[in-house]
Amino acid sequence: MDQITASIRDMYEKYPYPTGAPNNRLGSDVDLILSYGARAPEGAGPRQVLDAGCGRALGLIGAATFQPEVQFVGIDINRVGLAESKTAVDQRGLKNIRLQEVDLMSLDGLEAPTGGFDVIHSSGVIHHLSDPAASLGLLRENLAPHGLINLMVYGRNGRDPLLKTAAAIDVLFPDGTPLVDRVALARQVATFGTDGVLKGSRFADTGEVNDVEMVDRLLNANETTYDIASLWQMIDTAGLRFVRWAEPLDWQVELQVPASDLRDRLLKLPIFEQYRFLEMVLCPPMLEIMLAHKDNAPRPELGMADIANAVFRVSPEITIGTSVRHTPAGPRTETLELRVRNQDPVPITAGPTATALLAMREWGDDLPGRELQQKFAALGLAPADIPAVILELVRVEVLYRPYR
Ligand SMILES: C[S@@+](CC[C@H](N)C(=O)[O-])C[C@H]1O[C@@H](n2cnc3c(N)ncnc32)[C@H](O)[C@@H]1O
C-alpha cells in the first residue's frame, strides 16, 4: 500500500464516512442506468453492481434494499467502516450484498463476475486516490462490455471556498499534528470573520457540520479536484467515454440561460464549450457523470416509428405530487406537479400529459409500446396525440426503456 493510501485509510478509519442512516439515493437504479447505453446487456442472471469505495455502505444498503434481485459488492480500505457495514447488512438480513476489503489502487482480491460488473458506482472516492486515472482504468477492466460507471468527483471551481480554507488551516499545522488536534481549530477557521471565504458560499454551514464531515471537507489527507477539461482527460486516459451527466438538466444551456443574445451565442458553440461555460459561471462542487467503454455510446433517441416495439417503464427518479380535495361530489384532484430527480417540481395543468401522469402513479410493470398506447387510449387520450405524449414523457425522463 502506498503512503497516500495508508494516510487516507488512517483518516477514514478514525472518521468513517458518511454518518447517518442508509438511504435510497437517486442514481442507484441499475436498469435505469443501463438504459443510457447503446449496448444491450448480454447474458442472463442477476445484474451485478460494484460500489467502489462504499464507505459505511449507506447508499449500498439503500440500493440493495430496493433492488433485491440485483447482486451488490461493496469494496473499501476502511476496515472500521466495513465492519460497521457488515453489522448493518446482517441486521437487515440483506443477502444481496457482499463486502470486501480491497484497495482501489490495485483491486487485488476483488471477486468480480466473469463477464464484469453491469454497473459500477464510485461516489466521492477516486479523487482521494494516489493515482485516480490508473484506478479508473482498473475499474474499466472490470466493467461488462455493456456496463456503465456512475462516477462523482469534486468540482474544482465549486469547491474553491473549501480549498482556500483548507490551505489556511495547513498554515497552522506542521506535518504530523494529530488529526484530533486539528479538528477543533479547523472549526474555528471555518467560522472565522464576518467576511470569511466560506460565508455566503454553498459551504457556509461548515462550522456546524459534524467532525466526520469536517475532516472530509477541510482536513482530508489527499484530494484532487477536477474541472471538466481535466476530468475529460482522465476519462480518456482510463479508456472510457462520457455518456451523459447524472443530471443533464443542469448542463443544458436552454434551461440554464434565459433567452437572450448570450444564449444564442452559446448554443452555436460545440457542446463541450457549452459545458465549460456553465461550469465556470455556475461552479458545481461535484461533477457526476455516466461513463462507458469507448465502443459503447449513448442510446439513440426514440423515434415515432420505434414506439410500438419498444418497452417502457416509469422512471424511479420521478415524484408525482397531487393535492386532492374532498368535495361533496367525491375526491377531486386540484393540483398536480412533477419532480424529476432533485429539480424543482413543475406544475402540470390539465391535458393529455396530466391524464397520463395521474394514471402512471399506479403502474409498476414494464409496458410494451402497443399496450402503453392502448392504456392511454383507454384513459381517453386522442389516438392522434398518443405518440407525441409518449415521446414527450420519454424526453423529460418520466418514462424510460429498460433492456430486458
Ligand atoms: C468520502 S468517502 C465516500 C463514501 C461513499 N462512496 C459515499 O458516497 O458515501 C471516501 C471513501 O473512499 C475510501 N477509499 C479511499 N481510498 C481508497 C482506496 N485506495 N481503496 C478503497 N477505498 C478507498 C475511503 O475509505 C472512504 O470510505
The ligand as an ORCA input file, in Angstrom:
! r2SCAN-3c Opt
* xyz 0 1
  C     -15.804     10.369      1.035
  S     -15.908      8.669      1.324
  C     -17.236      8.211      0.205
  C     -18.008      7.011      0.686
  C     -19.229      6.635     -0.164
  N     -18.886      6.383     -1.539
  C     -20.294      7.678     -0.090
  O     -20.602      8.305     -1.103
  O     -20.839      7.871      0.994
  C     -14.473      8.023      0.504
  C     -14.265      6.529      0.734
  O     -13.235      6.072     -0.159
  C     -12.482      5.086      0.521
  N     -11.165      4.962     -0.104
  C     -10.200      5.902     -0.197
  N      -9.120      5.393     -0.811
  C      -9.394      4.101     -1.101
  C      -8.670      3.058     -1.723
  N      -7.408      3.223     -2.165
  N      -9.265      1.864     -1.871
  C     -10.543      1.658     -1.439
  N     -11.266      2.616     -0.830
  C     -10.700      3.819     -0.667
  C     -12.402      5.635      1.931
  O     -12.033      4.657      2.863
  C     -13.799      6.181      2.137
  O     -14.654      5.216      2.708
*
